Amino acid sequence: MDALARAIARPEPVAGLADRSPLAGLARRSVGFADVLAQSVSAVAPAGAAFTTPLLVSALAGGMSLPALAAALVIALLTASTINEFTRRMAATGSLYTFVARGLGSAAAFVAGVGLLIGYGFIAMFALAGAGYHLVLLVARLLPVAIDPMLLAAGSIVALGALCLVVLARGIRLSTRVTLLVEATSVTLIVALIVAVIASNADRLPVLLRQDAPFDPQGFAVAATLAITAFVGFESSAALGVEAKRPFANIPRAISWTVLVSGVVYLGAAAAQTVGFDVAGLDPASSASPANDLAAAFGVPWAGLVLDVSIATSLIACAVASSTALVRVLFSMGREGLLPPALGTTHPRYRTPLVATLVALPVVIVVPLAVVFLTGSVWTAMTVLIIFAAAGYILAYVLACVAAPVFLHQIGELGWWPAIKAAVAAVALSGVVLLYLAEESHGARAFGVWGFLALLAAGIAVYWARLLRRPWLRHAIGVYDHAVAGDVLGGIPEAEWVDDAGPADRRGR
């Protein structure tokens, strides 16, 4: 028997390890890289954003839309790299909420947590409403009968929300595999269309460099700000830190790849749409459905139908992925005692945060229904819901970027590059969120801005009320996973270790 075989057969005892993880109950170390990548990519929903964000950016930046998207990609990459300073060292279901707690303490962590709950919750609502919107377009094209679009959209939101609840309740592997299949198919279709449009009109590529109007710095800044909202959600795989295999390697890779893949898809979509609309002689500003308009202009209307299905399914995957992250942040807060402890429990068979799912999903379904009927339009409801989501996400990103160098300094690993990228990302994102809220506060969607601020204030008030009643909570926030006795050869749980006598008698075990 060689040394390795002896070490495995009779390992040296490793004392003092916990018998259970603080986040026990989840399906620990059960999903691989493809699953965590699907979680982040689906939360961003690049297939769904590829045909909306570039047109909105183009309307603001004109010929500078590609540089505006590129600037947003750089900021997103800096933010992702900063967040990965945590994900390489810590596995937590609380994601940025837990990371901020380890760097800045409980008060800042709860503000980040409220921002994340708003971000994950409202992006799931946006995705359900968006899927309903595209399904209405699809039904109207396939079945030209008198169907009330509002009722059809409402029914779609309820049905898809129920589907999300079932998928989330049945287990993380089902959730991630569903989103992986759906999003991979959607992105493949989008990329195929982008390549086809650009390849068949390569001689028109100089139009991408054409600048019809003088450069407008404010318009460029607003366009880049809007473009950043298309990347939010890239970090959601961090919420699977406990459930991921090799989390310190797979989650950072998933986060970085998500930003890069999404950025490439957006830049390609912007180029394809600019070239396509120029060739067809159409005005992109007047297009309500760019995919269908371009497909019809190029004589392939069936491609518009396929893309409607692709975008709708991408948004369904986004709803599942965002809800997955949402319920895990609630689970983490419940496990810590900040929220009711029932939220921190898991289903004994499926090992999912069932109570958190049953609490969160009805809200995710009811709120977009209410906004749709209040505004009288699914599209208008979507534009309001995205303000809540984007502001919540970016607030959490800012706090995570501020927390990262503090955390690295605390553990003695702060270098010049992590400090610089965190500072640049924090400053850029702070400017983004302030500019974004200021811009939207004067328009027709001002309700989204004031509603976000009201929710944020209510969340902070809940935190302080809980803290006054339970002062010990300030030391309980920030729970993350760590090695337990079962993870280590020769591991001895703390309960079996006797300080004076050494390891307890383990014969018969």
N, C-alpha and C positions, 0 to 999 in steps of 0.2 A: 504494500500500500504506500503510495507516494504521499508527500507532505500535504498536497491539496486534498486528496481523498481523506487523509486523517483529520484535517481541519474541518471537513464537512461532516464526517462521521462523529467526531468528538470535539466539537467547537469549544473554544475557550469561553467561559461564561462572561456575559456582558450585563452588568448589573444596573438596576435603577431605572429601567425603561418603563414607560407607562404601558398598561395592558390594553388600553383603548385610546384611540385618537379623540381629541376634543370634539371632532366633527363626525364621530362614529355614527353609523346608520346608513350613510350613503354607500353606493357601490364603489368602494375604494379601489383605485388602480384598475379600472375595468374598461376604459376606452382608450384607443390608440390615437396616433397623430392624425389620421384621416378624419376621425370623429371631432377632435378639437378644432381642426382646420375648418370643418363644415360648420361648427358652431359660430366661429368668428365671421366667416364669409357670408353665411346666411343672415347673421345679424346686420351686416352692412347691406345685403341685397343688391350687389352691383348690377345684376341684370335688370332689376326694377328701376334703379337710379340712372342707368346709362341712357335712357331715352327721356329723362326729365331734367336732370341737373345740367347737362351741357347746354340745352336750349335756354334755360333760365340764366345761366352764366353768360351765354352769348348775348342775350338781350341787354345785359348790363355792361359787358366789357367789349362787345363788338368783335373786332379783329384780334383783340387781346384775350380772347376766351381761353385759348390753349395755354398761354403763359399764366393766366389766373388759375387754371386747373393744376398746372405744374407747381405753382407756388403753394397751393393747398396740399398737394402730395408731399412736398418737402416738409411742411409743418406737421402733417400727419406722421411722416416717418420719424421725425425728431421726437414727437410725443410717444410713438410706439416704442422707440428705442429707450426712452426714459422709463416708461412703464415696465419694460423688460428688466430693468435693474431690480425690480421687486420679484418678477415672475421667475427669475433665475435663482432666487434665494428662498422663496416662500410659496407654499401651496395653500390657497384659501378659497372658500366658497364666496366670501364677501367681496372678492375682486378689489377694486380701487378703494372701497370703504375700509377694508382691512389694511391695505397698504398705507393709506393716509394715517390711520391710527398708529401704525408702527413708527411713522415719521413725525407727525405733528400732534398726536394726542387725540383724546376722545371727542373734543368739541369740533375740531376741524373734520374729524372722521365722520361725525354724524352729518355735517353739512354735505360732505361728499356722498354719504350714503343716501341722503334725501335726493341729491342731484341724480344719483344712479337710479333710484327707484322711479323718479320722474322720467328719466331718459329711457330706461328699459320698458317701463309701463306704456308711455305714450308712443314710443316707436312701434310697440306691438299693436297699439290701437290704430296708428297710422297704417300699418301694414294690413290689418284686417279691412280697414276702410278702402285702402288701395286695391286689395284683391277683389273686394266687392265692386269697385268702380270698373275694373277691367273685365270682370265677369259680366257686368251689365252691358258693356260695349260688345262683348263676344256674343251674348244672347241676342242683342238687338240686330247683329249682322246675320246670325244663323236662323233666328226665328222672328221674322218681321210681323209679330202680332202685338196687340195692345197689352203690354205689361207695364204696370207702374214701376218706373226705374227706382224710385225711392224704396218701395216695398221690396223689390228684388234685391237691392243693395243691402237693406236691413236684414232680410232673410239670409243673405250670404254671410254677413258679419256674424250672425248668431250661429249658423251652421259651422262656419270655419272656426269660430271661437270654441265651440264644443269639441271639434276635432282636435284643436290644440290641447284642450284639457285632457282628453283621452290619451294623446301621445305623450304628454308630460307625465301623466300618472302612471303609465305602463313601464317606464324605465328609461334611463339615459341613453342606452344603446339604441333603442327604437327611435328616440327623439333625434339623435345625431345621424343615424342612418337615413331616416326620412329626409332630413334637411340636406344631407350630402347628395342623395340621388336627385332631389328636386333642383338644388342650386347648380350642381354640375351640369345637368341637362340645360338649364336656362342660360348659364354663362356660355356653354358651347354654341348654342343657337345664336346668341348675341354676337359672339366673336366671329362666327361664320358669316353673318350678315355684314359686319364691319369689314372683314377681309374682302368679301365679294364687291361691296360698293367701292372701296378704295382701289382694288385691283382693276376693276373694269373702267375706272375713270382716273387712271394715274396721271393723265395729261392735265387734269384740272387741279392737281395738288397745289400749284402756286396760289390758288385762292385762299389757302390757309394763312398765307403771309400778307394778304391784302389788308390794309388799314384804311377804311373809308372815312373815318372821323378822327379828329385830334385825340391824342391820348388823354384820358380823363382819370387822374389818380384816384379820386374818390370812387368813381364807378368801378375801377379795377379792384380797389380794396373791398368794396361791397361784394363784387363778383367772387373774389377769392374767399371771402367769408362764407358766402352761400355754398361754394364748392366744398368747403371743409365739412359742412353738414352732411355731405354725401358719404363721408368716411366714418361717421360716428357708429359705434358698436364694434369696432375692430378688436377691442380688448375683451369681448365677452367670453372668450374661451378661458380667461383667467378664473371665471366663476366655476370652472370644472377642475380646478387645481387638485381637489381631493380625489376626484373620480378618474383623472387622467393617468395613464401609464407614463413613467419618466417625465413628470410634469416640468422639471427644471430645464428640460431640453425641448419637449414637444410644444409647450405653450408659448415660449418666446418665438419659436419658429412659426407657429400658426399665426401669431399676431403680426409678425413682420411680413409674412407671405400674403396675408389678407390685405394689408395696406398696398403692397406692390401690385397684386393682381387687380384690385379695385382701381388703383390709379391708372394702370395700363388700359383697362377696359374703358374707363371714363375718357382718357385721352383719345383712344381709338374711336369711341362713339362720337366724341366732339368732332374729330376729323371727318368721319364718315357722314355725319349729318351736315356739316358745312359743305362738303363736296356734293353730297346728294341733293340738297336743296338748291345749290347753285346750278347743277346740271338740269334739274327739273324746272328751274325758274320759279320756284315757290318761295313764299315769305315764311321763314321759320317762326316769326313772332305770332303769326295767325294760326299756327298748327296746334290743335287740341290733342292730337294723337300722332306724333311724328313717325312712329313705326308704320302705321297704316297709310299715312300720306305718302311716305317714301315708297312703300311697297306698291301702292296704286300707281304712282308716277312712273315706276320702272316696269309696270305691266305684270307684276306678280302679286295680285291682291291676296292670294292664299298665304303669302309670307306674313302679311299683317295679322291674319288669324292665328298663325303659329306663334307669332311674337306676343299677341295678346295673352295666349295661354301661358307662354314662357314668363311674361312679366307677372301675371297673376300668381303662378305657382312660386315664383321667386319671392313674392311678397308673403305668401303663405309660409314659406320656409323662414322668412324673416320674423314673422309672428311667433312661430314655434321657438326659434333660437332666442329671441328677445325675452319671451316668457320664461324660457329655461333659466336665463341669467337672473331675471327678476325674482323668481321664487327661491333661488339660491341665496340671494342677498337677504331676503326675508327670513330664510332658514337660519342664516348666520346670526342675524339680529335676534331671532327667537332663541337660538342656542345660547347666546350670551346673556339673555335676560332683559335686553333693551326693549324688545317687543314681547307679547305674550308667549310663554314657553311652548305652547302647543305648536307654534309656527316652526319650532326647532325640532320637531319629531319627524320620523320617516315611516313609510309603509314597510311592514315587516317582510313582505315578499318582494315587492318591486324596488325597495330601497330608494324611494324618491320622496322629496318633501311634500307629501300628499296634502297636509293641512294648508301649507303655504300656497299650494296650487289651487285648492278649493276656495281660498280666500281671494287670491289675486285674479284668477281668470274671469269670474263674474264681473269684476270691476273693469277689466280689459274689454269685455264685451259691451257692457252697459254704457260706458262713457262715450265711445264713438257713436253709438246709436243716438244718444241724446244730442251730441254735437251735430250729427247729420240732420236730425229733425229740427233743431233750433236754427241752423243756417239755411236749411232747405236745399242743400247741395252736397253731394258726397265730395266733390273736388274741393269746395270751400272748406269743408270739415277737415280734409286732409291738410290743407295749408295752415290751419290753426293748430292741429295736433302736432305737426312737425316742429312748430316753434317751441312748444313745451319740451319735446324730446331733445332737440338740438341744444337748447339752453341748459338742460339738466346734464347732458353728457359733457358739454364743454366745461361747465363749472367743476365737475368731478375731475376732468383732465387737468385743469389748472392746479387744483389742490394736489393731485398726484405728482405733477411736475415740481411743485414747491417742496413736497415731502421727500422726494427721491434723494436729493443731495443731503438733506438733514439725516435721513436714515443711513445713507452710506457713510456719513461722518461719524455717526454713533457707533457703527461697527468697524470703523477704521479702514474703510475701503474707498473713500472719496478721492477721485482723480480730477484732473483739469477737464477732460473731455465730458464725463458725465455732468459736471457742474455747468459747463458751457451749454450743452444741448438742452439741459433741463431749464436753464435761464431763458434761452432763446424761445423754447416751446412755451414756457409759462407766460412770457411777455406777449408773444404772438397770439396765443389763445385768449389771454385777457383782453387784448385789443379786439379780437374777433367777437367775443361774446358781448362786449359793451357796444361795439358797432352794430352788431346784429340786432340786439334788443332795442337800441336807439332807433335804428332804421324802421323796425317793425312797429314801434310804439306809436307812430304817427299815421299808420295806414289802416286799411280795412281789417287787418288781422291783429290790431292792438290788444284785443281780448286775450290772445295767446300770451303776450308779454305780461300783462297784469295778472293773468291767471297763474302763470309760472311763479311770479314773485309772491303771490298770495299762498300758493302751495308750499313754496320754500319757507316762508315765514311760519306757516302752520306747522311744518315739520320741525323746525328749530324750536318752536314753542313746546311741542310734544317732548322733545329731547330734554329741555330744561325742566319740565314738569316731572318727567321720570327720574331725572338726576336728583331733584330735590327730595323725592320720596325714597330713592335708592342711591345714596352717595357712592356706594361701592362700585356702581356701574362704570365709573370713570377708569377703574382698573381692570374691568372685565372685557372692555371693547378691544377688538383686534385679535380674536382667536384664529389660529391657523393650524394646519395639519403638521404633524411631526412623526418621526420614526417611533414605532411601538415595538414591543417585545417580539411580536410575530414577524417583523420585518428583518430581524437580525439573527444570524446564526448564533446560538447560545444566549439569546436574549432572555433575561429574567425580569418578569414584571415587578414593579415596585412592591406590590403586596407580598411577594415571596422573598424579598431581600431583607435581611436582618442586619442592622448596622453593626452590632457588636460581634456577632458570630459569623458573618459572611453570608453566603447564599444558604437559604433554607433547604432542608432536605427535599430533593426533587425526585426521589426514588418512586417509581410507580407512575410517573408522569409520562 
